[in-house]
Amino acid sequence: MIIKGNAHKYGDHVDTDVIIPARYLNMNTAEELAAHCMEDIDKDFIKRVKPGDIIVAGKNFGCGSSREHAPIAIKGAGVSCVIAETFARIFYRNALNIGLPIVECDVARLGIESGDEIEVDLSGGVVRNLTRGTETTFPPLVGMAQTLVEAGGLKNLVRKRLGVD
């Protein structure tokens, strides 16, 4: 699976409260949540993000509460992948469960700036910065993580296995 989009770069410890502020947790759909995605850390994010874009961040992305709303808001905003040095484990699990590709890569953000065009080869484990002509590798998703992403999330995987459309 190859993903391509422009980068939106953030620092370390981007928590779930800035990904989707708690005051919006009464909303139920990805579209409603997406309208407020990242607004407490980057009020113009939702105006700039385009379908397929990629979030790039540092350490401990998605820390804070265990709310599933955070990866749902990101995916609903059209983000196709999140690359970070590390993820909070509950965010990592929630992202895979909804089919949001996530990549742990400890050096990718060092050579990426906001606006750079990025290509991620999830199966091959390669992040290419098409703007700067650089690339770095990461351990690709394998096993159930890969299966969940390819299915579009746990719900879709179960529906597929049960033969329910």
Disulfide bonds with the S-S distance in Angstrom:
none
